[in-house]
């Protein structure tokens, strides 16, 4: 029975993502210094291997997260690519990689070409105005690395605005600041699906 309920929850989240429940960041004028900082954060798309304290830690994290991700992404090569990119981009932005996995689950159910009713795109459902505001209009938001770079940079920006208040930052990310449903969905997914003993991670150098 519990297994059936979990499946129903996962299906419901996927349905919500498909209907564009998530991904509706609001355009806000940015100070020139903030725009410059965000532009620098998204402009370098180099994506080396994620850095862990040891190869054992790396293998353990990738193995654990791959088992959790398989229901969304059956292909092993695709899973590993997603996980490596999530880990690199999340740690680069100072975010918990497993929190980012939770955001992706709620935003798009790991559908690369997801498009919301508000026209948000890709894994992290990034609104197209961001490419003009802080990036390059030619940036492809359906590209894994590009989408995650933007999504993690935007979420980090909202966390900074909210002085570390994750609940409010998630509300901003969804365009629903002050409302509980979206932050609660992400936090619930984080607790139930992605939390695991996190190996010590050597921080990657932010550009």
MODAKA-V946743 format. One record per backbone hydrogen bond with DSSP energy under -0.5 kcal/mol. NH is the residue of the N-H (numbers start at 1). CO is the residue of the C=O. E is the energy in kcal/mol with one decimal. If there is no record, write none. Layout:
BEGIN
NH_CO_E ; NH_CO_E
END
This chain:
BEGIN
5_1_-2.2 ; 6_2_-2.6 ; 7_3_-2.3 ; 8_4_-2.2 ; 9_5_-2.2 ; 10_6_-2.6 ; 11_7_-2.6 ; 12_8_-2.3 ; 13_9_-2.4 ; 14_10_-2.3 ; 15_11_-2.3 ; 16_12_-2.5 ; 17_13_-2.5 ; 18_14_-2.4 ; 19_15_-1.7 ; 20_17_-1.4 ; 21_16_-2.8 ; 24_173_-0.6 ; 35_31_-2.7 ; 36_32_-2.4 ; 37_33_-2.0 ; 38_34_-2.7 ; 39_35_-2.7 ; 40_36_-2.3 ; 41_37_-1.7 ; 42_38_-1.6 ; 43_39_-1.8 ; 44_40_-0.8 ; 45_43_-0.9 ; 52_50_-0.6 ; 53_200_-1.6 ; 58_54_-2.0 ; 59_55_-2.7 ; 60_56_-2.4 ; 61_57_-2.6 ; 62_58_-2.6 ; 63_59_-2.3 ; 64_60_-2.5 ; 65_61_-2.7 ; 66_62_-2.1 ; 67_63_-1.7 ; 68_64_-1.2 ; 69_65_-2.0 ; 70_66_-1.4 ; 72_69_-1.9 ; 73_69_-2.5 ; 79_75_-2.2 ; 80_76_-2.5 ; 81_77_-2.1 ; 82_78_-2.5 ; 83_79_-2.8 ; 84_80_-2.7 ; 85_81_-2.1 ; 86_82_-3.0 ; 87_83_-2.6 ; 88_84_-2.3 ; 89_85_-2.8 ; 90_86_-2.7 ; 91_87_-2.2 ; 92_88_-2.2 ; 93_89_-1.5 ; 94_91_-0.9 ; 95_90_-3.2 ; 97_95_-0.5 ; 99_96_-0.8 ; 100_96_-1.9 ; 101_97_-2.0 ; 102_98_-1.5 ; 103_99_-2.3 ; 104_100_-2.5 ; 105_101_-2.2 ; 106_102_-2.1 ; 107_103_-3.1 ; 108_104_-2.7 ; 109_104_-1.2 ; 109_105_-0.9 ; 110_104_-0.9 ; 111_108_-0.9 ; 112_110_-0.7 ; 114_111_-1.7 ; 116_120_-2.0 ; 119_116_-2.0 ; 121_126_-2.1 ; 122_114_-1.9 ; 125_122_-1.3 ; 126_121_-2.4 ; 130_127_-1.7 ; 131_128_-1.4 ; 132_128_-0.7 ; 133_129_-2.0 ; 134_130_-2.9 ; 135_130_-0.8 ; 135_131_-0.8 ; 139_136_-2.5 ; 141_139_-0.8 ; 143_140_-1.7 ; 147_143_-3.2 ; 148_144_-2.4 ; 149_145_-2.3 ; 150_146_-2.4 ; 151_147_-2.9 ; 152_148_-2.6 ; 153_149_-2.0 ; 154_150_-2.8 ; 155_151_-2.4 ; 156_152_-2.4 ; 157_153_-2.1 ; 158_154_-2.3 ; 159_155_-2.3 ; 160_156_-2.3 ; 161_157_-2.3 ; 162_158_-2.3 ; 163_160_-1.4 ; 164_159_-3.1 ; 165_162_-1.5 ; 166_164_-1.1 ; 169_165_-2.3 ; 170_166_-2.7 ; 171_167_-1.6 ; 172_168_-2.3 ; 173_169_-2.3 ; 174_170_-1.9 ; 175_171_-0.7 ; 175_172_-0.9 ; 176_171_-3.2 ; 179_176_-2.3 ; 183_179_-0.5 ; 184_180_-2.5 ; 185_181_-2.1 ; 186_182_-2.2 ; 187_183_-2.7 ; 188_184_-2.4 ; 189_185_-2.4 ; 190_186_-2.4 ; 191_187_-2.4 ; 192_188_-2.8 ; 193_189_-2.5 ; 194_189_-1.0 ; 194_190_-0.9 ; 195_190_-1.6 ; 199_197_-0.5 ; 203_201_-0.7
END
